[in-house]
Amino acid sequence: MPVWLRERSWRQTLSAVYLSLPLRGARATPGSIFCSEQYLKVSIPPFLFEAILFAPIDDTNSTAKIGNGNIFFTLYKKEPAMWDSLTLANADKEKLQYLRENAVLKAHEKAKEETEAKKITKQEHKNYALEATMKLEEAERKRIEDLKEKERQKVAKELELWKNQQKDADEYKSIQKRGELHQEIEPLKERKKETKNKTRIPNEGTSKTKLKTTKGCHGSCSMFSQNLKEEQLPAPRSAATIKVNFTPRVFPTALRESRIAEEEEWLHKQAEAQRVINSDLSELEDLKEDEKNPDWLKDKGNKMFAMGNYLGAVNAYNLAVRLNNKLPLLYLNRAACHLKLRNLHKAVEDSSKALELLTPPVPDNENARVKAHVRRGTAFCQLELYTEGLQDYEAALKINPKNKNIEKDAEKIRHLIQGTVQSS
Amino acid sequence: LAGAGAERPQVVSHVQQELNYTVFDCKWVPRSARLLCLGSAARGTGLVQLYELHGARLELLREIEKSKPIKCGTFGATSLQQRYLATGDFDGNLNIWNLEAPEIPVYSVKGHKEIINSIDGVGGLGIGEGAPEIVTGSRDGTVKVWDPRQKDTPVANMEPVQGESKRDCWTVAFGNAYNQEERVVCAGYDNGDIKLFDLKTMSLRWETNIKNGVCSVEFDRKDINMNKLVATTLEGKFHVFDMRTQHPTKGFASVSEKAQKSTIWQVRHLPQNRDVFMTSGGSGSLHLWKYEYPAQRSKKDSEGSEMGVAGSVSLLQNVTLSTQPISSLDWSPDKKGLCVCGAFDQTVRVLIVTKLNKI
């Protein structure tokens, strides 16, 4: 139950009502006052004061002053008239209720209107600010444009001046040239005239020769001046050729020619090859762990090759191939063994197989490819298929042009071929 | 960067001329306000157009059409009176034209098997001494030096060794022509090779590889003891080499700068100030640079041999004129700051760079 505040004192003038409400210690805030046209409420829990005013007031302009333990209201009447009392005397409950609700509604509407109005003004302010900044920027831009334009005009004027200077200079030069030419022609003409007079050629002849001489004069004049110039210049250089080498393509090359794709393919293939195990387990069960590893077998084979045990090496490689037939190096080394054993056809086969597996051709597997070509070439030559052999040697040279041995051998084969061609 | 009120040089666009053909090269006619545009028409023929600067526009004085598209041209080897134009075309022909009588060339030779990418001339225009010579660099990997007085055969030929795969030569430049005998040719190739050929001793004097294809090389002056060489490459880099001191193994000292994200098509030094140069880029932009020399241009290395010290490069101004690459650039030798550039958007622009006196 709220505690009603009943003590209040009021006085009035024709246009305003002054209401003083003591608060009895309660602290009032602006939020505790609610006022509409005909309804006034002060609520400071637990205290409550409400009044249905005698006549409507202008609640927007009315004020309330909080201080000194009381609230002092200054209410401006809508219609200037003297009130009989502050509140409506015969206010029954329903009317009270109705008025209250009305008041609340009205207050709400007012609040809404106020916020609307605020929004609109805010918007207007924003627009104004925007326009102002735009104007400023526009001004700045224009200033810069003007400066640039001035520069441009200044420069254009200078250009015109310079151009006219050039024209004048040109004309002057051409006049000078003509003058010089005349000067050169004059003495020559006189000399020619003298010779003509001396020879006494008949009239027709004279006219013809006259024409000729003048033409020839002109020609000789220009040649004359040019000859002078040419003597000042050195003679054309004696022709010579300089041979150049270009930087070899090292990976990574000029990025446009990067071989990244191929390198990747090669690495991928190698990785795959390592993983392949085409083993026939039944036969190989009695082999030791080591002997099932193709790399270990390859090493064994290499050692045996180095010691000269070619058959043993071949056996090792054979077993390794049975375990993993995707390793190009196995075929490569086996080819070398076959060469030593003079199994030339087998050597060719193995080298070919190695080359097949050594695709795509990348700098990584250069050495291996060179070896494969050389071995196959050697086998061909020993089979007296010299042209095929030479082809392989040249392929090897192409991959590695700096190897002197391959070059020498290639030369030898070429000679051999030429020798056989000549003899046959 | 482009402060209008600052004391930096400004690049002012004076005239813009739309063309109806692809322009590959543009050159000022010496001692005049006329310029030439060389290029390729849509129907596959070559075009030479002569324009004159009239106020704020270009007036077409003459148009010459030839059978093959023209890639490059130079006035470098001709005298001031004759002003003959030497051109290289898409078919590998080197021709020298008298623009007053352009029906028949004054000199013509099928110098190369493939397109002539770049041409330079020296010994003419009253600059320097020695015989007038023209150098051409072609896609067939060879660089040939011609003397207009000798028909059909070049006076020097720089070609790949027999059997070697060839690299396209993209650019050539003369330099070191300070007396009658001395001369060098610098050539840049598409794999990043730069080679310096000495024509007096007929040998390769220096070579290096700067990784990316070399689009343009130029000495700061052709007619002095070689001082600086600028080489521009793909991917927006350029190198400035100090050519005064050659180390026996390390070659020439250099400083490099990455200017733009795209190819730098051309470098051109200002004829009136050899430390200022402009680079043109694939993004349609122009950058104006200034080179500053170091306190000491050479120093001794650990073994006592002299090696050069490179200086530094600073950007004076940059401007974007087009969306297409600016493939050709030429400063006027007569008016400081006047330059012409041609871009692949079929436009040729005359620009004026101001405040160059204050650098």
Interface residues (C-beta under 8 A of the other chain):
Chain A: I144 L147 K148 E151 R152 V155 A156 L159 E160 W162 K163 Q166 A169 D170 K177 K229 E230 L233 P234 A235 P236 R237 S238 A239 A240 T241 I242 K243 V244 N245 F246 T247 R249 T253 A254 L255 R256 E257
Chain B: A4 G5 Q10 V12 H14 R31 S32 A33 L53 G55 A56 S79 Q81 G123 G130 A131 P132 E133 G141 V145 D147 R149 Q150 T153 P154 V155 A156 N157 M158 E159 P160 V161 E164 S165 K166 R167 Q180 E181 Y189 D190 N191 G192 D193 K195 F197 L199 M202 S203 L204 E207 N209 K211 N212 G213 E235 D334 K335 G337 L338 I352 T354
